[in-house]
Amino acid sequence: MGSEAPVKKVRIGVLALQGSFAEHCAHVVRVGGEAVEVRKAEQLAGCSGLIIPGGESTTMANIARRWNLFEPLRAFQASGGAVWGTCAGLIFLAERISKGEKQGGQELLGGLNVTVDRNFFGSQIDSFETSLPCKIPGDDNGPFRAIFIRAPAILSAGEGVEVLAEYVLPEEKKKELANPQDKIIVAVKQGNLMATSFHPEITADTRWHQLFVEMAAKCEPYSAVDEAAKAVAQQSEIDISSFKPGMLPVFTDSVFAGAFKEKF
């Protein structure tokens, strides 16, 4: 019997300019995908999906502009590749910033028909976690443990945007709002674009990453990269082919006072 050809893994690029890119890479590997850290346009070659991680959106935008990445990222998105933004990545993907925009404006990748409040949930000391009901397509495993770190929120979603999760606001938060409301949008999907206000990559739950890899599997690998330039870029790639999912700590429900328990 001849040996079967190995199944080609879905290649997911993770924008590695700043933020929690390593944790995203680990989860992509956990759900059976291939992860590559993207710092150069050429590293998008062969990727069917791109994750824009949490971090600081203005910092990421400034670095992306300095390294001439905005145009290649827009070209990847326009080609039909799947793109997922988490926390700061949500801001990066939004078409509009209603509140919290930096003085002088902020360059965005855009494409996602939503309006965001950049600092809806406050500063770092207002970070929190909650058991969040979600509408993850094809999943019925119940609420997700969502971690919000100086998180943005979606004030409104336009045509074509599917709301996947809403957070029910506590009474003290309602009192802070000029126009009180009971809940706020924190996860959406629009075609090949997805965004979450929270950080799935620092939990043990891989359902959002599984969903995104499945979305990317339906997209063609990105081919608008010169082969010679691709070869040069790959020489400087960090080799994560032997990356074991247990190599990075993932916070579980047993976490308290900064301690964590690793699962292998």
Disulfide bonds with the S-S distance in Angstrom:
none
